[in-house]
Amino acid sequence: MSTPQISFEFFPPKNLEASFRLWDTVQVLAPLAPRFVSVTYGAGGTTRELTRESVATLHKSSGLNVAAHLTCVNASRAETLEIADQFAAAGVNEIVALRGDPPKGEGSFTPHPEGFANSVELIEALAETGKFKLRVGAYPDPHPEAPNAQADVDWLKRKIDAGADEALTQFFFEAETFFRFRDACEKAGIDGNKITPGILPIENWKGARNFAKRCGTYIPAWVDEAFEKATRDDREDLLATAICTELCSELVDGGVERLHFYTLNRPELTRDVCFALGISPKVALEHVA
């Protein structure tokens, strides 16, 4: 099995304790030499300033290649592009461009009156600046708002055509889910090498299960049953590491060269899976503040 390239997603910290957790997470995972790390936006753009500050600080102090999430929610075109310019001024030239989730309590996305109507418009505008490498979201299981699976493929094609360089998928539980999606994308004219699977090491099954239900991720019965039993036996971490490692191994055996881990700012499981895949520490943190 070849060794995949890896990347990690972090949350921006909302308080001092969370700031220490983020920095601890970075210190644990940075030696694995990721291609990049990304910092998310909260639903409804609620962590916009926190994201901007976290991205700038990580870029300056960690020596890592940092990508900033940017969404269309609750901001005009001018405001959104101004935030992008601030990222560029801070030396951050990679963006994960997303439509974004609606604010809490709102059932569906409503564009800002002067904002981008969708992710395609955002990608086109960012691509026109020529300042950024652009990554976008993709959905191996149908997005909750998609009428069918093909709609997600067609929408991804529009995003790639608008200027996206790479797609990071929503997490999934079985490798076949990703392969089926990649095949459909290639049939639609999308380069399969541009699609990087998103991996969620399961720290807490109850939380992961609720998250999966909210975002439309199919939960196989065998995963549900295995975690129920492992939780009773207090072996949840052991099972999570085994399931995640097996999933990643199957993906790599199927030709996947890159994996993107959703760390939830809890690095130990992600690190253990990377070790199991043959990814060993390469570098120490530089320029520590």
N, C-alpha and C positions, 0 to 999 in steps of 0.2 A: 504494500500500500504506500503510495506517495504521501508526502507530508503537505497538507493544505496550507495556504496562506490564511491568516485570520484577521478579524477586526472585532471591535467591541463597542457596545452601546452603553452609555451611562445616563443617569438622571442628573439634572442640576440640583444642588442641595438647597433646601428651603430653610435651614437653620444651622447653627454652629455645629451641632452634633452630626448632622448630615454632611457638612463640609469635611469633617474629619473622616467620615465613612467613605466619601468619594476619594479623598486623597489616599486612604488606605487601599482602596480598590485599585487605584492607578498604580500604586507601588507594587502590589501583588502581580498585576497583569502586564505592566510595561516591559519587564524583562523578556516577555515572550515575543517582543518585536512585532506588534500588529502593523498591518498596512496603514490603518487609521483607527481613530476612536471617534465616536460621534456623541453629541450631547443633545438630548431630546427637548422638545417643547411640551408643556402641559396642555391638557384639553382647553380649547378656547383661547390659546395663546397666553395662559395664566402665568407661565414662567418665562415670558419673553426676556425680561431684564436679567433674570437669574441665568438663563441660557447664555445670553450675550457675555455676561461677566465670567461665567464658568469656562466658556470656550476661550476667551482671551487669556484667562489665567492659566488654563491647561496648556495652551499653545506656548505661552511664554515660559512656563516653569517646568514642564515635563519633558520637553524634547520630542514629544509625540506629534504625529500628523493628525490634526484635529479637524473634524468636519462638524459644521453647525447645522442643526435642524432649523428649517424655516417654513412657516405655514401661511395660509391665506386668511386665517381666522381673525376677525375683529380688528382689521387694519386696512387702511387704504393702500392703493398701489404705491403711492409716494412713500408712505411710512414703511412698507415692507421692503422697498428697494433701498431706503435709507439704512435700514438694519443690515441689509446685505453689504452696503458700502462700508458700514462700521466693521463688519467682519473682515472685509478686504483690507481696510486700513490697519487692522490688528495683525495682518499677515495670514489670515485664515482664507484659503482659496478653494475650499471644498464645502459644498452645501448638500444636505439631504432635503430636497424640496418636496413638500407634502401639502395636500389640501388642508389637513388637520381635522381633528375631532371638534364637533360643536361644543360650546360652553356647557358646563354641567347644568342639567335641567332642561336643556333644549333638545328636542328629539332629532332634529335634522340640521344639516349645514345650511346656513343662509349667508350668501356673500355680503360683505360690507358694501354699502351703496357705491363707494368709490374704489372698491377692492377687486382683487382677482376673482373671477367666477369659479375657478377650479385650478387644479394642479398644472394642467397643460398650459394655461395662460401664464402662470408663475414661472414655469420652466422656460417658456419662450422668452419672457422678459429677462430672466437671469442669463440665458444663453446669449442673448443679444449684447450683453455687457462684455462678454469675452473674458471675464475675470475668474470664472469658477469651473471646477470639475463638479458635475451635477449627478447626484444619485437620487433615486425615486423609490417609492414603495411598490410592491407587487403582491398578488394574492393567489397562492396555490389552491386554497379553499375559497369558494366564492365570498367576496366582500358582502357584508350584510345588506348593502344598498344595491348590489348588482342583481339584475334579473336572472342571470345564468352565468356559468363558468366562462363561456366565450366572451362575455362582455368585459371581464377582467383582462383577458388577453388583448382584446381590441383596444381597451383603454391604455394598457401598457405600451402597445405599438404607437399610439398617439404621443405618449410621453417620450419614448425613444426618438421618434421623428421630430419632436419639438426641441431636442437637444440634450436629452439625458444620456449620460455615459454608462451608467450601471444601475441595475435594479436590485434592491434588497427585499427579500420576501418576508411576509408575515410568517410566524413560526407554524410548525406542523408537527405531527407525531410519527408519520411513516414516510420513509424515503420515496415510496411509490407515488405519494401525493405530489412531491416535487418533480419527479421524473415525468409524470403525466402532464403537469403544467409546462415544464420545459419543452416537451414534445409539441404541445399545442402552440407555444410561442414560436418555436422554430418553423412550424407549418405556416404561421402568420407572417413570417419574414423577419423575426427577431433573432439576433445572434444569441444562441443559448449561453455562450460564455459571458454575456453581459448580465446574466441573472445569478445572483449570489443568494444561496439559501440562508434564511434567518433561523437561528437555533436558540431555543429557550431551555437552559438547564433548570430543572424544576426544583426550586428551593422549598416550595410549599405547595402540595398538590391541590388543596382547597382553593388557594388563591389562583393558581395556574388554571384550574378547571373553570373558575368563574371568568377569568380573563379570556379563555378560549371561547366560551359561550358568547361573550359580548362581541368578539370580533369574528365570529362565524367559523372558527377553526373546528374541524371534525375531531371528535374525541372517540377513538376506537374503544370498544368494550374491554379489550384485553388490558389497555393502559389503566382504565378506571379500576378494574378488578385487582391489577397488580399493586397499585398504590394503596388501595383500601387494605389489602393484606399487609403490605410493607409498613403502613402507618400503625396497624395493630401490633406488629412485631418490632416497632421502633427501628426499622431498617430503611427508612424513606431515602436518606442520603445515598446509601449504597445502591438502591434501585435506581435512583435518579441518575447517578454517575454511569451505571451500566447501560441504561436505556439511551442516554444521550450519546455515549461513546459509540454504541452500536449504530445509532442513526447516522452519526457523522461518518463512521467507517463505510456504511453502505453508500452514502452519498459520494464519498471519495472514490470508492470502487466503481461507481457509476459515472466517473469522469468529472466530478466537481473539483475545482481547484481552489476555491475560496469559501470560507465559512464566516458568517457574521453572528456573533454571540450577543444576545440580550442579557446583560449581566445583572440587571436590577440593583446595581451597586453592591452586589454580594459576590465577591470574586472567587471564593474557594472552589465551588463546583465547576465553574468555567475553567479555572486553572487545572483542576484534576482531570477534566476531560481532555484538555489540550495536552497534558503530560501523557495520557493514555494513547493519544494519537501520534505520539512521537515528537511533539513540539517542545523543545527544551529552552530554558532561559538563555538569552543571547546578549542582552545589554543591561547595563545599570541605568537608573534614572540620571539624567543630566540636568544641570542648571536648576538644582533644587532651590526653591525660594527660602 
